[in-house]
Amino acid sequence: MHEEAEANVDDQRVRKGTRFFWCSIGLISGCVGLVSCNQEQATAPASPLTPTSTSSNQLVGLLVDSNQTVPRKSSSHEPPAPEGMVWIPTGTFMMGQPGKEADVRPAHQVTLDGFWMDKTEVTNEQFAQFVKETDYVTMAERKLDPRDFPDADPEFISKTKPSSVVFSPPAKPIPFDVLRSPNIHMAWWRFVEGANWRHPQGPDSTIKGKEKHPVVHICWDDAVAYAKWAGKRLPTEAEWEYAARGGLKGKEFVWGDKIEPNGKPMANIWHGHFPTENTLRDGFRLTAPVGSFPSNGYGLFDISGNVWEWVADWYRPDYYRNSPAKNPQGPLDSFDPQEPRTPKRVQRGGSYLCIDITCGAYRPYRRMKTSPDTGLSHAGFRCVKSP
């Protein structure tokens, strides 16, 4: 009965855009699997899936490989800064990366108007203030409503407790040659009842003492709700990449071409044999307090690593082929050839779990796609604001 109920719920979730918290291969592969760019993407069909619901101590410059400082670009027209934000000037850049994964090609020229961007990812204390003022309940904290799943067993639905996806490494190491196997990521992710932004690792965990850490277990709808309350919005994918590059052209990382210039970690990412051994070379096992590493050329902290960051755009692997050259807003619909029936939004920047053999997404051009109703223990966001 439970297996049948799960199948019915999953099918309805795809049709209705309703959240779904079971550990099914369909959902997990869409939200916490290997980054999409590790595989060649199929060509999108002529009639794509149209989603049924779109609900809801700063450095002056940037340390690069040659140990030189790249000054922040400034503008004589730069308006006064909103608190906690930096100005990203009007400009043109090459979005994507030639010779890389299929969904980041072709590299193409994009021009953007200037905008403000949060210096850091939204923190636990900032999100707590939002919740205090609005009584907002995140998706991970909500119970499933049997009315959303009329074909499923109501008793099964009613007994399901609020849950979220938590990194849970296996007891034994996974051989390197197995780490790229299909669905191998199921070995280190699981749904945990009671996991949410207040309890990142489960009901016995807390954010006390982690007020300056980025908030996690935030789905796209939660991020949009916070942004609206703050008088801001999520960045477009183009805005995010332009800002992340920090004025550098064509570099592999947001600080240059070497992953550790002068032998120093530049971001909170995974060091060691993933997913069982973390050497803590960068000083952190999970999230790090925002601003723990050098900023990029625009004064943005943790734009690489720490937690994934939601952007506004729907995901399509072929969008770069026809993306507008001026202020692109992303596609009108979503298509993921790996899960063609599940709408996805884009995430950027990688996280504390990223390592090249499985992810490598701390590069400014890399893309991830996730169902917008799914929160994870390594996913957060930052906001932007138009002048």
C-alpha positions in Angstrom: 0.0 0.0 0.0 2.8 2.4 0.9 4.6 1.8 -2.4 1.4 2.4 -4.3 0.6 5.6 -2.4 4.1 6.9 -3.0 3.6 6.3 -6.8 0.3 8.2 -6.8 1.7 11.1 -4.8 4.7 11.5 -7.0 2.6 11.4 -10.2 0.3 14.1 -8.9 3.2 16.2 -7.7 4.6 16.3 -11.3 1.2 17.2 -12.7 0.3 19.8 -10.1 3.6 21.3 -9.1 2.9 20.2 -5.5 5.8 19.6 -3.1 6.8 16.0 -2.4 9.2 14.8 0.3 9.7 11.1 -0.3 13.1 9.8 -1.1 12.2 8.6 -4.6 14.8 8.5 -7.3 12.9 10.9 -9.4 13.0 13.7 -6.8 16.5 13.1 -5.4 18.1 12.9 -8.8 16.6 16.2 -9.7 17.6 18.1 -6.6 20.8 16.6 -5.1 22.4 14.5 -7.8 25.5 15.1 -9.7 25.6 18.6 -11.2 23.8 18.7 -14.5 27.0 19.9 -16.2 28.7 16.6 -15.6 26.7 15.0 -18.4 26.0 16.0 -22.0 22.5 17.3 -22.2 19.9 16.0 -24.7 18.3 18.4 -27.1 15.1 19.8 -25.7 11.9 18.7 -27.5 9.9 21.1 -29.7 7.1 21.1 -27.2 8.7 21.6 -23.7 7.1 21.1 -20.4 5.4 24.2 -19.2 5.3 24.2 -15.3 1.8 24.3 -13.8 2.9 26.5 -10.9 5.4 29.3 -10.3 4.4 29.8 -6.6 5.8 31.1 -4.1 36.5 42.3 7.0 35.7 43.0 3.2 38.7 43.1 0.8 39.1 46.0 -1.6 40.3 43.7 -4.3 40.6 40.1 -5.3 43.5 37.8 -4.7 44.4 36.1 -8.0 46.9 33.6 -9.2 49.8 36.0 -9.6 49.1 37.4 -6.1 48.1 40.7 -7.6 45.1 42.8 -6.5 42.4 43.5 -8.9 40.7 46.7 -7.8 36.9 46.9 -7.5 35.3 48.6 -10.5 33.6 51.8 -9.4 31.2 54.1 -11.1 30.7 57.8 -10.8 27.0 57.1 -11.1 27.0 54.5 -8.3 24.0 55.3 -6.1 24.1 55.1 -2.3 24.4 51.5 -1.1 21.4 49.8 0.7 22.5 48.2 3.9 24.5 45.0 3.3 24.5 45.3 -0.5 27.1 46.2 -3.1 26.7 47.8 -6.5 27.2 45.7 -9.6 27.9 48.1 -12.4 26.3 48.1 -15.8 28.5 46.0 -18.2 28.9 43.4 -20.8 30.5 39.9 -20.3 30.8 36.5 -21.8 28.3 34.2 -20.2 29.0 30.4 -20.2 32.4 28.8 -20.9 33.6 27.5 -24.3 34.7 23.9 -24.4 32.9 23.0 -21.3 29.6 21.1 -20.5 26.7 21.2 -22.9 24.4 23.4 -20.8 27.0 26.2 -20.4 27.5 26.5 -24.2 27.7 28.4 -26.3 29.5 31.2 -24.5 27.7 34.3 -25.5 27.9 38.0 -24.9 25.4 39.5 -22.4 24.9 43.1 -21.4 23.3 43.9 -18.1 22.0 47.1 -16.4 23.5 47.8 -13.0 22.0 46.4 -9.8 22.5 45.9 -6.1 23.4 42.5 -4.7 23.6 41.2 -1.2 27.3 41.0 0.0 26.6 37.7 1.6 24.1 34.8 1.5 21.0 35.4 3.6 21.9 34.3 7.2 19.9 32.5 9.8 19.4 35.7 11.8 18.1 37.6 8.8 15.7 34.8 7.9 14.6 34.5 11.5 13.7 38.2 11.5 11.6 37.6 8.4 9.8 34.7 10.1 9.3 36.7 13.2 7.6 39.6 11.4 5.5 37.5 9.0 4.9 34.1 10.7 6.1 32.5 7.5 6.3 28.7 7.5 8.9 27.2 5.1 8.0 24.4 2.8 10.1 22.0 4.8 8.0 22.8 7.9 4.6 22.2 6.3 2.6 19.0 6.5 1.3 17.5 3.3 -2.4 18.1 2.6 -4.3 15.0 1.5 -6.5 17.3 -0.7 -3.4 17.8 -2.9 -3.2 14.1 -3.5 -6.7 12.8 -4.1 -5.5 9.5 -5.6 -3.2 8.6 -2.7 -4.1 6.9 0.6 -5.3 9.8 2.9 -4.0 7.9 6.0 -0.6 7.6 4.4 -0.5 11.3 3.6 -1.7 12.3 7.1 1.0 10.3 8.8 3.8 11.8 6.8 5.7 14.3 8.9 7.4 17.5 7.5 10.9 16.5 6.2 13.8 17.8 4.2 16.8 16.4 2.5 20.0 16.1 4.6 23.5 15.1 3.7 24.1 11.8 5.4 27.4 10.2 4.4 27.6 6.4 4.4 29.7 4.5 6.9 32.2 3.1 4.3 34.1 5.0 1.6 32.9 4.8 -1.9 35.6 4.0 -4.5 36.5 6.8 -6.9 35.4 4.9 -9.9 32.0 4.4 -8.5 31.3 8.1 -7.5 30.1 8.9 -11.0 27.7 6.0 -11.3 24.0 6.8 -12.0 22.1 7.5 -8.8 25.1 6.9 -6.6 24.2 10.2 -4.8 21.4 8.2 -3.1 24.1 6.8 -0.9 24.7 10.1 0.9 21.3 11.8 0.9 18.2 11.0 2.9 14.9 12.6 4.0 15.0 13.5 7.7 11.8 14.2 9.6 12.0 17.5 11.4 14.9 18.8 9.3 14.4 22.5 8.4 16.1 25.8 8.6 15.9 25.9 12.4 17.2 22.3 12.6 19.6 21.8 9.7 20.7 18.3 10.5 17.4 17.1 12.0 15.2 17.7 15.0 18.1 17.4 17.5 20.2 20.0 15.8 20.0 23.8 16.2 21.1 27.1 14.7 22.0 28.5 18.1 25.5 30.0 17.7 25.1 29.9 13.9 23.3 33.1 13.5 25.8 34.3 10.9 25.7 31.1 8.9 23.7 31.0 5.7 20.1 29.8 6.1 19.5 26.4 4.5 16.6 24.1 3.7 15.1 27.0 1.8 13.2 26.1 -1.4 12.8 28.5 -4.3 9.3 29.5 -3.1 10.7 30.3 0.4 13.5 32.4 -1.1 11.0 34.4 -3.2 8.8 35.0 -0.2 11.8 36.4 1.8 12.9 38.6 -1.1 9.5 40.2 -1.5 9.4 40.9 2.2 12.8 42.5 2.0 11.9 44.6 -1.0 14.3 42.7 -3.2 14.2 39.8 -5.7 16.2 36.8 -6.7 18.9 37.5 -9.3 18.5 36.3 -12.8 21.0 33.6 -13.8 22.8 36.2 -16.0 23.0 38.7 -13.1 24.4 36.0 -10.8 27.2 34.9 -13.2 28.2 38.4 -14.1 28.4 39.4 -10.4 30.2 36.2 -9.5 32.9 36.7 -12.1 33.7 40.0 -10.3 35.1 41.8 -13.3 37.5 38.9 -14.4 37.2 37.6 -17.9 37.0 34.0 -18.7 38.6 32.7 -15.5 38.0 29.3 -14.2 37.2 30.5 -10.6 35.9 33.7 -9.2 39.4 34.6 -8.0 41.5 33.4 -11.0 42.6 30.2 -12.7 44.2 28.3 -9.8 42.0 26.6 -7.3 44.3 27.6 -4.4 46.5 30.6 -5.2 49.5 30.6 -2.7 48.2 27.3 -1.4 45.3 28.8 0.5 41.6 27.6 0.3 39.5 30.4 -1.2 36.1 28.9 -0.5 34.2 26.5 1.7 34.2 23.3 -0.4 35.0 19.6 0.2 38.5 18.5 0.8 39.3 14.8 1.1 37.7 11.6 -0.2 34.0 12.4 -0.8 31.6 11.7 0.8 33.2 10.0 3.9 36.4 11.9 4.6 36.6 15.7 5.0 40.0 16.9 6.0 38.6 20.3 7.0 41.5 22.0 5.1 39.3 25.1 4.8 38.3 24.9 8.5 34.7 23.8 8.1 32.8 20.6 7.9 29.4 22.0 7.0 28.4 25.7 6.4 30.8 28.5 7.3 29.8 31.9 8.7 29.3 34.3 5.8 32.4 36.3 4.9 34.8 33.7 6.1 36.8 33.8 2.8 38.0 36.7 0.6 35.4 38.5 -1.4 35.5 38.6 -5.2 36.3 41.7 -7.3 32.8 43.2 -6.7 33.0 42.7 -2.9 30.7 39.6 -2.8 31.5 36.9 -0.2 31.0 33.2 -0.6 29.8 33.5 -4.2 31.7 30.3 -4.6 31.0 27.4 -2.3 29.4 27.4 1.2 25.8 26.9 -0.1 24.0 26.7 -3.4 22.2 29.9 -4.3 18.8 30.0 -6.0 18.3 32.3 -9.0 15.1 33.4 -10.6 15.3 31.4 -13.9 13.7 28.2 -15.0 16.2 25.6 -16.1 16.7 24.6 -19.8 19.9 23.0 -21.1 19.5 24.8 -24.4 18.7 28.3 -23.2 22.1 29.7 -24.1 21.5 29.0 -27.8 18.7 31.7 -28.0 19.3 33.8 -24.9 18.7 37.6 -25.4 21.8 39.7 -25.5 20.4 42.4 -23.1 19.1 41.7 -19.6 18.0 38.0 -20.2 15.2 36.9 -17.8 15.5 33.2 -18.4 13.2 30.8 -20.3 9.5 30.8 -20.0 9.4 27.1 -19.1 11.5 24.3 -17.8 12.9 21.2 -19.4 15.4 18.8 -17.9 16.1 15.8 -20.2 17.0 13.7 -17.2 13.6 14.3 -15.6 11.4 15.7 -18.4 8.2 15.8 -16.3 9.6 17.7 -13.4 10.0 21.5 -13.6 13.3 22.8 -12.3 14.8 26.2 -11.2 18.5 27.0 -11.5 20.9 27.1 -8.6 24.5 28.5 -8.8 27.8 28.7 -6.9 28.3 25.2 -5.5 28.4 24.3 -1.8 30.5 22.9 1.0 30.0 19.5 -0.5 31.5 20.3 -3.9 34.6 18.5 -5.1 35.6 18.0 -8.7 35.0 14.3 -9.0 31.2 14.7 -8.3 30.5 18.4 -8.7 33.1 21.1 -9.2 30.3 23.7 -9.4 32.2 26.4 -7.4 33.1 27.6 -10.9 31.2 30.8 -11.9 29.7 29.3 -15.1 28.5 25.9 -13.7 24.7 25.3 -13.4 22.5 23.1 -11.2 18.8 22.4 -11.5 16.4 21.6 -8.7 12.6 21.3 -8.3 11.5 24.7 -6.8 9.6 23.1 -3.9 12.6 21.3 -2.5 14.9 22.5 0.3 18.3 21.0 1.0 20.9 21.1 3.8 23.4 22.8 1.4 21.0 25.3 -0.4 20.4 28.9 0.4 20.2 32.2 -1.5 21.1 35.9 -1.8 19.0 38.7 -3.2 19.4 41.6 -5.6 17.7 44.9 -6.0 17.2 47.2 -9.0 18.0 50.9 -8.6 
